[in-house]
């Protein structure tokens, strides 16, 4: 099987999804593990991710951007609140990954009050929750273990304002470990709205949580042995002009 070539073409929601339900299961003495009751429809994927990653049930809007350039320029805003979504597809049109510009928990709390969100979790929380459901649909998985790479945080210490292009830059979504485990990678970063170091920055650049997620369809294909690990997601952004965060 050949490695997918990712084009970032938009498409309508698939039939994989249904209503989102955030559940919890935990061992005694541990924090609840966020979970999905059902796989979300593609067009609502970032909404499901926002609710799970930032632990919120606030009503929100999702704008699905039809082009990569439009997604780069878009912002997650507190009005709505409104999230941004972009879908990465291979050359056959199969959905491979979904990128989401989410709102940070601290901005939601600052705007909508205590208990409305938080704390911020990790991007891999959503990937784990998707895997928990998708794995039930594959009777004989091609991989005995699935590992979620914990190194997901993108940092640009030299130019903190340029983190967006670093997040959007190409990366390998999945790989196989030496022991045969399937490893899922992601990239994400959070800019807290109330970070005192960024108090002078425009509000539109703060209060964000950006994540790339593996698409349920692609994960199911990988587990079923119908797809090959190694898909590359992301594109280089022209940084000659100020980028959108």
Residue pairs with C-beta under 8 A, 6 or more apart in sequence:
1 226
1 227
1 228
2 228
3 228
3 230
3 231
3 232
4 90
4 91
4 94
4 96
4 218
4 227
4 228
4 231
5 90
5 91
6 88
6 89
6 90
6 96
6 97
6 231
6 232
6 233
7 88
7 89
7 90
7 91
8 67
8 68
8 86
8 87
8 88
8 89
8 235
9 87
9 89
9 93
10 64
10 65
10 66
10 67
10 87
11 42
11 87
11 89
11 93
11 95
12 42
12 43
13 41
13 42
13 43
13 44
14 41
14 42
14 95
14 217
16 39
16 41
16 42
16 216
16 217
17 38
17 39
17 40
17 41
17 42
17 44
17 45
18 38
18 39
18 40
18 41
19 37
19 38
20 36
20 37
20 38
20 40
20 44
20 47
20 48
20 51
21 36
21 37
21 38
22 34
22 35
22 36
22 37
22 51
22 52
22 55
22 57
23 35
23 36
23 37
24 32
24 33
24 34
24 35
25 32
25 33
25 35
26 32
26 33
33 128
34 52
34 53
34 55
34 121
34 125
34 129
35 52
35 129
35 132
36 48
36 52
36 129
36 130
36 132
36 133
38 133
39 130
39 133
39 134
39 216
40 47
40 48
42 87
42 95
42 98
42 215
43 62
43 64
43 85
44 62
45 85
45 98
45 100
45 213
45 215
46 62
46 83
46 84
46 85
46 98
46 100
46 101
46 102
47 60
47 62
47 83
48 126
49 98
49 100
49 102
49 126
49 211
49 213
50 56
50 60
50 83
50 100
50 102
50 103
51 57
52 121
52 125
52 126
52 129
53 102
53 120
53 121
53 122
53 123
53 125
53 126
53 209
53 211
54 102
54 103
54 104
54 105
54 108
54 117
54 118
54 120
54 121
54 209
55 105
55 117
55 118
55 119
55 121
56 105
56 108
56 116
56 117
56 118
58 81
58 108
58 112
58 116
58 117
60 80
60 81
60 82
60 83
60 103
61 80
61 81
61 82
61 83
62 82
62 83
62 84
62 85
63 74
63 82
63 83
63 84
63 85
64 85
64 86
64 87
65 71
65 74
65 84
65 85
65 86
68 86
68 235
71 84
71 85
71 86
71 99
71 101
72 164
72 168
72 237
72 243
72 244
73 244
74 84
74 101
74 244
75 84
75 101
75 204
75 208
75 244
75 245
76 82
76 83
76 84
76 101
76 102
76 103
76 207
76 208
76 209
77 103
77 204
78 103
78 107
78 108
78 111
78 203
78 207
81 103
81 108
81 111
83 100
83 101
83 102
83 103
84 100
84 101
85 98
85 99
85 100
85 101
86 98
86 99
87 95
87 97
87 98
87 99
87 215
88 95
88 96
88 97
88 98
88 99
88 215
88 233
89 95
89 96
90 96
90 231
94 217
94 218
94 221
95 215
95 217
95 218
96 173
96 214
96 215
96 218
96 231
96 233
97 173
97 212
97 213
97 214
97 215
97 218
97 231
97 233
98 212
98 213
98 215
99 168
99 210
99 211
99 212
99 213
99 233
100 210
100 211
100 212
100 213
101 208
101 210
102 208
102 209
102 210
102 211
103 207
103 208
103 209
104 120
104 190
104 191
104 192
104 193
104 206
104 207
104 208
104 209
105 117
105 118
105 119
105 120
105 209
106 118
106 120
106 192
106 193
106 194
106 207
107 192
107 193
107 194
107 206
107 207
107 208
108 116
108 117
108 118
108 207
109 115
109 116
109 117
109 118
110 193
110 194
110 207
120 190
120 209
122 150
122 152
122 188
123 152
123 186
123 187
123 188
123 211
123 212
123 213
124 148
124 149
124 150
124 152
124 184
124 186
126 211
126 213
127 148
127 184
127 186
127 213
127 214
128 148
130 213
130 214
130 216
130 219
131 146
131 148
131 184
131 219
133 216
134 216
134 219
134 220
134 223
135 141
135 146
135 223
137 220
138 220
138 223
138 224
141 223
141 224
142 182
142 222
142 223
142 224
142 225
143 176
143 180
143 181
143 182
143 222
143 223
144 180
144 181
145 179
145 180
145 181
145 182
146 181
146 182
146 183
146 184
146 223
147 177
147 181
147 182
147 183
147 184
148 183
148 184
149 183
149 184
149 185
149 186
152 185
152 186
152 187
152 188
153 187
153 188
153 189
154 163
154 166
154 167
154 187
154 188
154 189
155 163
155 189
156 162
156 163
156 166
161 205
161 245
162 239
162 243
163 189
163 191
163 245
164 210
164 237
164 243
164 244
164 245
165 236
165 237
165 239
165 243
166 187
167 187
167 188
167 189
167 210
167 212
168 234
168 235
168 236
168 237
169 234
169 235
169 236
169 237
170 232
170 233
170 234
170 235
170 236
171 185
171 187
171 212
171 232
171 233
171 234
172 185
172 230
172 231
172 232
173 184
173 185
173 186
173 212
173 214
173 218
173 230
173 231
173 232
173 233
174 182
174 183
174 184
174 185
174 214
174 222
174 229
174 230
174 231
175 182
175 183
175 185
175 229
175 230
176 182
176 183
176 229
177 183
182 222
182 223
182 229
184 214
184 219
186 211
186 212
186 213
186 214
187 211
187 212
187 234
188 209
188 210
188 211
188 212
189 209
189 210
190 208
190 209
190 210
191 198
191 205
191 206
191 207
191 208
191 245
192 198
192 206
192 207
193 203
193 206
193 207
195 206
198 205
198 206
204 245
205 245
208 245
212 233
212 234
218 227
218 231
221 227
222 228
222 229
237 243
